[in-house]
Amino acid sequence: MYLVKLPSATYDADKRQVFADGSKTHGISLGYIPVATTFGFFDGAILADPSDQEESVADSALTVISTADEKILALAQTGTTPLSQAALNGALIVAATRAKEVTELVNSQ
């Protein structure tokens, strides 16, 4: 989303139709870069960024979407095993660190 360009659009109320002009574009200004980090939980062990195969055999999986300034935008958990508070806190710390690193990398380009 950081580099997305959208066409300019106008609404014609008489025709009840939206018209897009691909020759005129504008970016989305979020003010932050959302970074998603997924964790797999296996019998008490935590694996950051598991592969699809690893995630499919995990007891639970957690995806954290956060920003470089440690804001949590979304959390999504799958699986049948509830997460302990310690496991959740650990995942949030790692996700915040990763968001800072990814944001710095994107901004340096």
ROTORPA-328736 format. One record per atom (N, C-alpha, C): residue number from 1; atom name; x, y, z. Coordinates in Angstrom, 1 decimal. Example, Ala and Ser with C-alpha at 12.3 -4.5 7.8 and 13.67 -1.06 7.14 Angstrom:
BEGIN
(1,N,(13.2,-5.7,7.8))
(1,CA,(12.3,-4.5,7.8))
(1,C,(13.2,-3.3,7.8))
(2,N,(12.8,-2.2,7.1))
(2,CA,(13.7,-1.1,7.1))
(2,C,(12.9,0.0,7.9))
This chain:
BEGIN
(1,N,(0.8,-1.2,0.0))
(1,CA,(0.0,0.0,0.0))
(1,C,(0.9,1.3,0.0))
(2,N,(2.1,1.1,0.4))
(2,CA,(3.0,2.2,0.5))
(2,C,(3.2,2.9,-0.8))
(3,N,(3.3,2.1,-1.9))
(3,CA,(3.6,2.6,-3.2))
(3,C,(2.4,2.5,-4.2))
(4,N,(1.2,2.3,-3.7))
(4,CA,(0.0,2.1,-4.5))
(4,C,(-0.4,3.5,-5.1))
(5,N,(-0.7,3.5,-6.3))
(5,CA,(-1.2,4.7,-7.0))
(5,C,(-2.7,4.4,-7.5))
(6,N,(-3.6,5.2,-7.1))
(6,CA,(-5.0,5.0,-7.5))
(6,C,(-5.4,6.1,-8.5))
(7,N,(-6.3,5.7,-9.5))
(7,CA,(-6.7,6.6,-10.5))
(7,C,(-7.6,7.6,-9.8))
(8,N,(-7.6,8.8,-10.4))
(8,CA,(-8.5,9.9,-10.0))
(8,C,(-9.9,9.4,-10.4))
(9,N,(-10.9,9.7,-9.5))
(9,CA,(-12.3,9.3,-9.8))
(9,C,(-13.2,10.4,-9.6))
(10,N,(-14.2,10.5,-10.4))
(10,CA,(-15.3,11.5,-10.3))
(10,C,(-16.6,10.7,-10.3))
(11,N,(-17.6,11.3,-9.6))
(11,CA,(-19.0,10.7,-9.6))
(11,C,(-19.9,11.6,-10.4))
(12,N,(-20.6,11.0,-11.3))
(12,CA,(-21.6,11.7,-12.1))
(12,C,(-23.0,11.4,-11.4))
(13,N,(-23.6,12.3,-10.7))
(13,CA,(-24.8,12.1,-10.0))
(13,C,(-26.0,11.8,-10.9))
(14,N,(-26.0,12.5,-12.1))
(14,CA,(-27.1,12.3,-13.1))
(14,C,(-27.1,10.8,-13.6))
(15,N,(-25.9,10.3,-13.9))
(15,CA,(-25.8,9.0,-14.4))
(15,C,(-25.6,7.9,-13.3))
(16,N,(-25.4,8.4,-12.1))
(16,CA,(-25.2,7.5,-10.9))
(16,C,(-24.0,6.5,-11.2))
(17,N,(-22.9,7.1,-11.7))
(17,CA,(-21.8,6.3,-12.1))
(17,C,(-20.5,7.0,-11.7))
(18,N,(-19.5,6.1,-11.4))
(18,CA,(-18.2,6.6,-11.1))
(18,C,(-17.3,6.4,-12.3))
(19,N,(-16.5,7.5,-12.6))
(19,CA,(-15.6,7.4,-13.7))
(19,C,(-14.2,7.5,-13.2))
(20,N,(-13.3,6.6,-13.6))
(20,CA,(-11.9,6.7,-13.3))
(20,C,(-11.0,7.2,-14.4))
(21,N,(-10.0,8.0,-14.1))
(21,CA,(-9.1,8.5,-15.0))
(21,C,(-7.7,8.0,-14.7))
(22,N,(-7.3,7.0,-15.5))
(22,CA,(-6.0,6.3,-15.2))
(22,C,(-4.8,7.2,-15.5))
(23,N,(-5.0,8.3,-16.3))
(23,CA,(-3.9,9.2,-16.6))
(23,C,(-3.6,10.1,-15.4))
(24,N,(-4.5,10.2,-14.5))
(24,CA,(-4.3,11.0,-13.3))
(24,C,(-4.3,10.1,-12.1))
(25,N,(-3.2,10.0,-11.4))
(25,CA,(-3.2,9.1,-10.2))
(25,C,(-2.7,9.9,-9.0))
(26,N,(-3.0,9.3,-7.8))
(26,CA,(-2.5,9.8,-6.6))
(26,C,(-2.2,8.6,-5.6))
(27,N,(-1.3,8.9,-4.7))
(27,CA,(-0.9,7.8,-3.7))
(27,C,(-1.8,7.9,-2.5))
(28,N,(-1.7,6.8,-1.7))
(28,CA,(-2.4,6.7,-0.4))
(28,C,(-1.4,7.2,0.7))
(29,N,(-1.9,8.1,1.5))
(29,CA,(-1.0,8.6,2.6))
(29,C,(-1.5,8.0,3.9))
(30,N,(-0.9,7.0,4.4))
(30,CA,(-1.3,6.4,5.6))
(30,C,(-0.7,7.0,6.8))
(31,N,(0.5,7.6,6.6))
(31,CA,(1.3,8.1,7.7))
(31,C,(2.1,7.1,8.4))
(32,N,(2.0,5.8,8.0))
(32,CA,(2.8,4.7,8.6))
(32,C,(2.8,3.6,7.6))
(33,N,(3.7,2.6,7.8))
(33,CA,(3.7,1.4,7.0))
(33,C,(3.3,0.3,7.8))
(34,N,(2.2,-0.4,7.5))
(34,CA,(1.7,-1.6,8.2))
(34,C,(2.6,-2.8,7.9))
(35,N,(3.1,-3.5,8.9))
(35,CA,(4.0,-4.6,8.7))
(35,C,(3.3,-5.8,9.4))
(36,N,(3.1,-6.9,8.6))
(36,CA,(2.5,-8.1,9.2))
(36,C,(3.6,-9.1,9.5))
(37,N,(3.5,-9.7,10.7))
(37,CA,(4.4,-10.8,11.1))
(37,C,(3.5,-11.9,11.7))
(38,N,(3.8,-13.1,11.2))
(38,CA,(3.1,-14.3,11.6))
(38,C,(3.9,-15.2,12.5))
(39,N,(3.3,-15.8,13.5))
(39,CA,(4.0,-16.7,14.4))
(39,C,(3.3,-18.0,14.4))
(40,N,(4.1,-19.1,14.5))
(40,CA,(3.5,-20.4,14.7))
(40,C,(3.8,-20.9,16.1))
(41,N,(2.9,-21.5,16.8))
(41,CA,(3.1,-22.0,18.1))
(41,C,(3.0,-23.5,18.1))
(42,N,(4.1,-24.2,18.6))
(42,CA,(4.3,-25.6,18.6))
(42,C,(4.6,-26.1,20.0))
(43,N,(3.8,-26.7,20.8))
(43,CA,(4.1,-27.3,22.1))
(43,C,(4.9,-26.3,22.9))
(44,N,(4.5,-25.0,23.0))
(44,CA,(5.3,-24.1,23.8))
(44,C,(6.4,-23.3,23.1))
(45,N,(6.8,-23.8,21.9))
(45,CA,(7.8,-23.1,21.2))
(45,C,(7.1,-22.1,20.2))
(46,N,(7.8,-21.0,19.9))
(46,CA,(7.3,-20.0,19.0))
(46,C,(8.2,-19.9,17.8))
(47,N,(7.7,-19.9,16.6))
(47,CA,(8.4,-19.7,15.4))
(47,C,(7.9,-18.5,14.6))
(48,N,(8.8,-17.6,14.4))
(48,CA,(8.4,-16.4,13.7))
(48,C,(8.5,-16.7,12.2))
(49,N,(7.5,-16.1,11.4))
(49,CA,(7.4,-16.3,10.0))
(49,C,(7.5,-17.7,9.5))
(50,N,(6.6,-18.6,10.0))
(50,CA,(6.6,-20.0,9.6))
(50,C,(6.2,-20.1,8.1))
(51,N,(6.7,-21.1,7.5))
(51,CA,(6.2,-21.4,6.1))
(51,C,(4.8,-21.9,6.1))
(52,N,(4.2,-22.0,4.9))
(52,CA,(2.8,-22.5,4.9))
(52,C,(2.7,-23.9,5.5))
(53,N,(3.7,-24.7,5.2))
(53,CA,(3.7,-26.1,5.7))
(53,C,(3.8,-26.1,7.3))
(54,N,(4.7,-25.3,7.8))
(54,CA,(4.9,-25.2,9.2))
(54,C,(3.7,-24.7,9.9))
(55,N,(3.1,-23.6,9.3))
(55,CA,(1.9,-23.0,9.9))
(55,C,(0.7,-24.0,9.9))
(56,N,(0.6,-24.9,8.9))
(56,CA,(-0.5,-25.9,8.8))
(56,C,(-0.4,-26.9,9.9))
(57,N,(0.8,-27.2,10.5))
(57,CA,(0.9,-28.2,11.5))
(57,C,(1.0,-27.6,12.9))
(58,N,(1.0,-26.2,13.0))
(58,CA,(1.2,-25.5,14.3))
(58,C,(-0.1,-25.7,15.1))
(59,N,(0.1,-25.7,16.4))
(59,CA,(-1.1,-25.8,17.3))
(59,C,(-1.9,-24.5,17.2))
(60,N,(-1.3,-23.4,17.0))
(60,CA,(-2.0,-22.1,16.8))
(60,C,(-1.0,-21.2,15.9))
(61,N,(-1.6,-20.3,15.3))
(61,CA,(-0.9,-19.3,14.5))
(61,C,(-1.4,-17.9,14.9))
(62,N,(-0.6,-16.9,14.9))
(62,CA,(-1.0,-15.5,15.2))
(62,C,(-0.3,-14.6,14.2))
(63,N,(-1.1,-13.7,13.6))
(63,CA,(-0.6,-12.7,12.8))
(63,C,(-0.8,-11.3,13.4))
(64,N,(0.3,-10.6,13.5))
(64,CA,(0.2,-9.3,14.1))
(64,C,(0.6,-8.2,13.1))
(65,N,(-0.3,-7.2,12.9))
(65,CA,(0.0,-6.1,12.0))
(65,C,(0.3,-4.9,12.9))
(66,N,(1.5,-4.4,12.7))
(66,CA,(1.9,-3.3,13.6))
(66,C,(2.7,-2.3,12.8))
(67,N,(3.0,-1.2,13.5))
(67,CA,(3.8,-0.1,12.9))
(67,C,(5.1,0.1,13.6))
(68,N,(6.0,0.9,13.0))
(68,CA,(7.3,1.2,13.6))
(68,C,(7.2,1.9,15.0))
(69,N,(6.1,2.6,15.2))
(69,CA,(6.0,3.2,16.5))
(69,C,(5.1,2.4,17.5))
(70,N,(5.1,1.1,17.3))
(70,CA,(4.6,0.1,18.2))
(70,C,(3.1,0.1,18.3))
(71,N,(2.4,0.6,17.3))
(71,CA,(0.9,0.6,17.3))
(71,C,(0.5,-0.8,16.7))
(72,N,(-0.5,-1.4,17.4))
(72,CA,(-1.0,-2.7,16.9))
(72,C,(-2.2,-2.3,16.1))
(73,N,(-2.2,-2.7,14.8))
(73,CA,(-3.3,-2.4,13.9))
(73,C,(-4.3,-3.5,13.8))
(74,N,(-3.8,-4.8,14.0))
(74,CA,(-4.7,-6.0,13.9))
(74,C,(-4.0,-7.2,14.5))
(75,N,(-4.8,-8.1,15.1))
(75,CA,(-4.3,-9.4,15.6))
(75,C,(-5.3,-10.4,15.0))
(76,N,(-4.8,-11.5,14.5))
(76,CA,(-5.6,-12.6,14.1))
(76,C,(-5.0,-13.9,14.5))
(77,N,(-5.8,-14.7,15.2))
(77,CA,(-5.3,-16.0,15.7))
(77,C,(-6.1,-17.1,15.1))
(78,N,(-5.4,-18.2,14.7))
(78,CA,(-6.1,-19.4,14.2))
(78,C,(-5.6,-20.6,15.0))
(79,N,(-6.3,-21.7,14.9))
(79,CA,(-5.9,-22.9,15.7))
(79,C,(-6.7,-23.1,16.9))
(80,N,(-6.4,-24.2,17.6))
(80,CA,(-7.3,-24.6,18.7))
(80,C,(-6.7,-24.4,20.0))
(81,N,(-5.4,-24.0,20.1))
(81,CA,(-4.8,-23.9,21.4))
(81,C,(-4.7,-22.4,21.8))
(82,N,(-5.3,-22.0,22.9))
(82,CA,(-5.2,-20.6,23.4))
(82,C,(-3.7,-20.2,23.7))
(83,N,(-3.4,-19.0,23.5))
(83,CA,(-2.1,-18.5,23.7))
(83,C,(-2.0,-17.9,25.2))
(84,N,(-0.8,-18.2,25.8))
(84,CA,(-0.6,-17.6,27.1))
(84,C,(-0.3,-16.1,27.0))
(85,N,(-0.4,-15.4,28.1))
(85,CA,(-0.1,-14.0,28.1))
(85,C,(1.4,-13.8,27.7))
(86,N,(2.2,-14.7,28.2))
(86,CA,(3.7,-14.6,28.0))
(86,C,(4.0,-14.8,26.5))
(87,N,(3.3,-15.7,25.9))
(87,CA,(3.5,-16.0,24.5))
(87,C,(3.0,-14.8,23.6))
(88,N,(1.9,-14.3,24.0))
(88,CA,(1.4,-13.1,23.2))
(88,C,(2.3,-11.9,23.4))
(89,N,(2.7,-11.7,24.6))
(89,CA,(3.6,-10.5,24.8))
(89,C,(4.9,-10.7,24.0))
(90,N,(5.5,-11.9,24.0))
(90,CA,(6.7,-12.2,23.3))
(90,C,(6.5,-11.9,21.8))
(91,N,(5.4,-12.4,21.3))
(91,CA,(5.1,-12.2,19.8))
(91,C,(4.9,-10.7,19.5))
(92,N,(4.3,-9.9,20.4))
(92,CA,(4.1,-8.5,20.2))
(92,C,(5.4,-7.7,20.2))
(93,N,(6.3,-8.1,21.0))
(93,CA,(7.7,-7.5,21.1))
(93,C,(8.4,-7.8,19.8))
(94,N,(8.4,-9.0,19.4))
(94,CA,(9.1,-9.4,18.1))
(94,C,(8.5,-8.6,16.9))
(95,N,(7.2,-8.6,16.9))
(95,CA,(6.5,-7.9,15.8))
(95,C,(6.8,-6.4,15.8))
(96,N,(6.9,-5.8,16.9))
(96,CA,(7.2,-4.3,17.0))
(96,C,(8.7,-4.1,16.5))
(97,N,(9.6,-5.0,16.8))
(97,CA,(11.0,-4.9,16.4))
(97,C,(11.0,-5.0,14.9))
(98,N,(10.3,-6.0,14.4))
(98,CA,(10.3,-6.3,12.9))
(98,C,(9.7,-5.1,12.2))
(99,N,(8.7,-4.6,12.7))
(99,CA,(8.0,-3.4,12.0))
(99,C,(9.0,-2.2,11.9))
(100,N,(9.8,-2.0,13.0))
(100,CA,(10.8,-0.9,12.9))
(100,C,(11.8,-1.2,11.8))
(101,N,(12.3,-2.5,11.8))
(101,CA,(13.3,-2.8,10.8))
(101,C,(12.8,-2.7,9.4))
(102,N,(11.6,-3.2,9.1))
(102,CA,(11.0,-3.2,7.8))
(102,C,(10.8,-1.7,7.4))
(103,N,(10.3,-0.9,8.3))
(103,CA,(10.0,0.5,8.0))
(103,C,(11.3,1.2,7.6))
(104,N,(12.3,1.0,8.4))
(104,CA,(13.6,1.6,8.1))
(104,C,(14.1,1.2,6.7))
(105,N,(14.0,-0.1,6.4))
(105,CA,(14.4,-0.6,5.1))
(105,C,(13.7,0.1,4.0))
(106,N,(12.3,0.1,4.1))
(106,CA,(11.5,0.7,3.0))
(106,C,(11.8,2.2,2.9))
(107,N,(12.0,2.9,4.0))
(107,CA,(12.3,4.3,3.9))
(107,C,(13.7,4.7,3.4))
(108,N,(14.6,3.7,3.4))
(108,CA,(15.9,3.9,2.9))
(108,C,(16.1,3.7,1.4))
(109,N,(15.0,3.2,0.8))
(109,CA,(15.1,2.9,-0.6))
(109,C,(14.8,4.2,-1.4))
